[in-house]
């Protein structure tokens, strides 16, 4: 069984085949966009183009999630970690996914890349490595997981994904518990047909998010 496969009979191989084929095709198609983004990042601020961030994946296993760098090089993760811990203290983990408002660490180009979700494209490499899937629960940060309730960990029964049911089902209108319930709904109903439906809805969700300036 490849790294990242879950134990559900019949699903891992079919999902893996879909992931490898689509991720490879998307990487080729996105190559000019990634090249342009890389140039913009280097012109906007010094530092590497690719950022590797620790995340929690299948069965609580850590992995390095790849993103285009959207912050100043060497930016301290302390402000975001403090923000998450503050949210956990105030209302439990319900809003632990909320972004840090007016984050001064984000560069000008970084704001555009985040709004358009272009910064997520390097995660196609994570998919090819078997660390992620195209569709699955949002990968969590290690310090987010510290505040989870026991039932939240059921979302780690499948590999994390670049997009998912939560992202295409009104991500801004639900709290953390609502996101987890949607993840668990996906875990219970996951299939190639559902994955394809979510992938088909993702571009519209990204455009909607860009218009909202999220």
SULTA-V529743 format. One record per residue. N is the residue number from 1. D_LAST is the distance of its C-alpha to the last C-alpha in whole Angstrom. Layout:
BEGIN
N & D_LAST
N & D_LAST
END
This chain:
BEGIN
1 & 38
2 & 35
3 & 33
4 & 30
5 & 32
6 & 32
7 & 35
8 & 35
9 & 38
10 & 37
11 & 34
12 & 33
13 & 35
14 & 34
15 & 30
16 & 31
17 & 32
18 & 29
19 & 27
20 & 29
21 & 30
22 & 26
23 & 25
24 & 28
25 & 27
26 & 24
27 & 24
28 & 27
29 & 25
30 & 22
31 & 25
32 & 24
33 & 21
34 & 21
35 & 24
36 & 22
37 & 19
38 & 22
39 & 23
40 & 20
41 & 20
42 & 23
43 & 24
44 & 21
45 & 22
46 & 25
47 & 25
48 & 24
49 & 22
50 & 21
51 & 20
52 & 22
53 & 20
54 & 23
55 & 21
56 & 23
57 & 25
58 & 27
59 & 30
60 & 28
61 & 29
62 & 27
63 & 26
64 & 24
65 & 21
66 & 20
67 & 17
68 & 17
69 & 17
70 & 14
71 & 16
72 & 19
73 & 22
74 & 23
75 & 21
76 & 22
77 & 20
78 & 22
79 & 19
80 & 16
81 & 20
82 & 21
83 & 17
84 & 18
85 & 21
86 & 21
87 & 19
88 & 22
89 & 24
90 & 23
91 & 22
92 & 23
93 & 21
94 & 19
95 & 16
96 & 16
97 & 13
98 & 11
99 & 9
100 & 11
101 & 10
102 & 11
103 & 12
104 & 15
105 & 16
106 & 13
107 & 15
108 & 14
109 & 14
110 & 12
111 & 9
112 & 10
113 & 11
114 & 8
115 & 6
116 & 9
117 & 10
118 & 13
119 & 13
120 & 14
121 & 17
122 & 20
123 & 20
124 & 22
125 & 25
126 & 24
127 & 25
128 & 28
129 & 29
130 & 29
131 & 26
132 & 24
133 & 23
134 & 21
135 & 21
136 & 21
137 & 19
138 & 16
139 & 18
140 & 19
141 & 19
142 & 23
143 & 22
144 & 20
145 & 23
146 & 26
147 & 24
148 & 24
149 & 27
150 & 30
151 & 28
152 & 25
153 & 27
154 & 28
155 & 24
156 & 26
157 & 29
158 & 27
159 & 25
160 & 21
161 & 20
162 & 17
163 & 16
164 & 17
165 & 18
166 & 15
167 & 12
168 & 14
169 & 15
170 & 12
171 & 11
172 & 9
173 & 13
174 & 15
175 & 16
176 & 17
177 & 20
178 & 19
179 & 17
180 & 20
181 & 22
182 & 20
183 & 21
184 & 25
185 & 25
186 & 24
187 & 27
188 & 29
189 & 29
190 & 28
191 & 29
192 & 29
193 & 29
194 & 26
195 & 24
196 & 25
197 & 23
198 & 20
199 & 20
200 & 21
201 & 18
202 & 15
203 & 15
204 & 14
205 & 11
206 & 10
207 & 10
208 & 9
209 & 6
210 & 6
211 & 8
212 & 6
213 & 4
214 & 0
END
